[in-house]
Amino acid sequence: MTDINSLLTPGSLVRHPTEPDWGIGQVQSNVGGRITVNFPNQGKVVIVGRRISLELEDLA
């Protein structure tokens, strides 16, 4: 299994797997496994990458 969180960079679009109402968030930073994401319906949230595996959103 690939750790998708380690591949996330600023600007990546993601969804939180257990909070679909938050919408599609944009990664602001990914430092030391702590990922800051700005969600349209929740605001800025810091995700601990070893606890939550974010879902990469492919809008292409």
C-alpha positions as CSV (number, residue, x, y, z in Angstrom):
1,M,0.0,0.0,0.0
2,T,1.3,3.4,-1.0
3,D,1.3,6.2,1.6
4,I,-0.5,8.8,-0.4
5,N,0.0,11.4,2.4
6,S,3.8,11.5,1.8
7,L,3.1,12.5,-1.9
8,L,0.9,15.4,-1.1
9,T,2.3,18.9,-1.9
10,P,0.9,22.4,-1.6
11,G,-1.9,22.8,-4.0
12,S,-2.9,19.1,-4.0
13,L,-6.7,18.6,-3.8
14,V,-7.9,16.1,-1.3
15,R,-10.9,14.8,0.6
16,H,-11.1,13.7,4.2
17,P,-12.3,10.0,4.2
18,T,-14.7,10.4,7.2
19,E,-15.8,14.0,6.7
20,P,-17.3,14.2,3.2
21,D,-19.3,17.3,4.1
22,W,-16.0,19.3,4.4
23,G,-15.7,19.2,0.6
24,I,-12.6,19.2,-1.5
25,G,-9.7,20.7,0.4
26,Q,-6.4,22.2,-0.8
27,V,-3.2,21.2,0.8
28,Q,-1.3,24.2,2.3
29,S,1.7,22.4,3.7
30,N,3.0,18.9,4.5
31,V,5.8,19.0,7.1
32,G,6.8,16.0,9.2
33,G,3.6,14.1,8.5
34,R,1.4,17.0,9.6
35,I,-0.7,18.1,6.7
36,T,-2.5,21.5,6.7
37,V,-5.5,21.5,4.5
38,N,-8.0,24.3,3.8
39,F,-11.5,22.8,3.4
40,P,-14.2,25.0,1.9
41,N,-16.8,24.0,4.5
42,Q,-14.5,23.5,7.5
43,G,-11.6,25.9,7.2
44,K,-8.0,25.1,7.9
45,V,-7.4,21.7,9.5
46,V,-4.1,20.1,10.5
47,I,-4.2,16.3,9.7
48,V,-1.8,13.9,11.4
49,G,-0.8,11.8,8.4
50,R,-0.1,8.6,10.3
51,R,-3.7,8.6,11.6
52,I,-5.7,9.7,8.6
53,S,-5.0,8.8,5.0
54,L,-6.4,11.6,2.8
55,E,-8.0,10.8,-0.5
56,L,-6.4,12.5,-3.5
57,E,-9.0,14.1,-5.7
58,D,-8.4,13.8,-9.5
59,L,-10.3,16.6,-11.2
60,A,-8.8,16.0,-14.7
